[in-house]
Amino acid sequence: MDRKQEERARCDGFEEGLQDNVGWMGVATTSRGVATVVLPKRSRRAVEKELSHTTGPANIEARRHLQIAETALLRYLAGDSQTLSLALDLPDSSSFRLKVWRTLQTIPYGRVRSYGWVARKLGQPRAARAVGAACGANPLPLVVPCHRVVAGDGSLGGFSGGLPVKKRLLRLEGINF
C-alpha cells in the first residue's frame, strides 16, 4: 500500500477526487456503498472540503465500492454508459426524502419529469416544493438523478450543482435546454 492509500485507510471510509472535463468531482464510499457524490468544482481542494464529512469504517468493501463508482461515473460522464447501478449508502433522512430519492431513480436516462410529477407519484400532489427541497438535499446527484427533474412550466428549475452543470448533464442524455 502506498502512502496515499495508507492515509485514506486511516480515515473513515474512502473518498476520491476525480477529474472530468468540467472540473473535479468527488466520491465517498462506506462498506455499504456510495455515500456521497460531489458535483464538479474548480479545484480538488474544494471537492476534498465537501468530502471531509465522510463517515464509516474503512475497509476492503468500501475501497471496492469506490473503484466501481469511479469507473461507472467516468463512463457515464464520457457518454459510454446510461446506467449508474451502484450500491448506495443513503443517509438517515426523513421518509419523505427517501421516497423522493427512490422515485428519482425510476426516471429513465434521457427523460425528464417535473417536480409535480414526482409529488403526484408519491401521492402528495401539492408537495412539488418539498420535492424540490429533497432534490436539493440529495447527497448522490447523478446516481440519484435529480438533474432529470424540471419545473412544471418546462424550465430547468434548480440544481445543487448549478444550472450550467444541469444543462450539461441533460445534454449528455440527449435533452436540450
C-alpha positions, 0 to 999 in steps of 0.5 A, a space after each residue: 500500500 502506498 502512502 496515499 492509500 495508507 492515509 485514506 485507510 486511516 480515515 473513515 471510509 474512502 473518498 476520491 477526487 476525480 477529474 472530468 472535463 468540467 472540473 473535479 468531482 468527488 466520491 465517498 464510499 462506506 462498506 455499504 456503498 456510495 455515500 456521497 457524490 460531489 458535483 464538479 468544482 474548480 479545484 480538488 481542494 474544494 471537492 476534498 472540503 465537501 468530502 471531509 464529512 465522510 463517515 464509516 469504517 474503512 475497509 476492503 468493501 468500501 475501497 471496492 465500492 469506490 473503484 466501481 463508482 469511479 469507473 461507472 461515473 467516468 463512463 457515464 460522464 464520457 457518454 459510454 454508459 446510461 446506467 449508474 447501478 451502484 450500491 448506495 449508502 443513503 443517509 438517515 433522512 426523513 421518509 419523505 426524502 427517501 421516497 423522493 430519492 427512490 422515485 428519482 431513480 425510476 426516471 429513465 436516462 434521457 427523460 425528464 419529469 417535473 417536480 409535480 410529477 414526482 409529488 403526484 407519484 408519491 401521492 402528495 400532489 401539492 408537495 412539488 416544493 418539498 420535492 424540490 427541497 429533497 432534490 436539493 438535499 440529495 447527497 448522490 446527484 447523478 446516481 440519484 438523478 435529480 438533474 432529470 427533474 424540471 419545473 412544471 412550466 418546462 424550465 430547468 428549475 434548480 440544481 445543487 450543482 448549478 444550472 450550467 452543470 444541469 444543462 450539461 448533464 441533460 445534454 449528455 442524455 440527449 435533452 436540450 435546454 
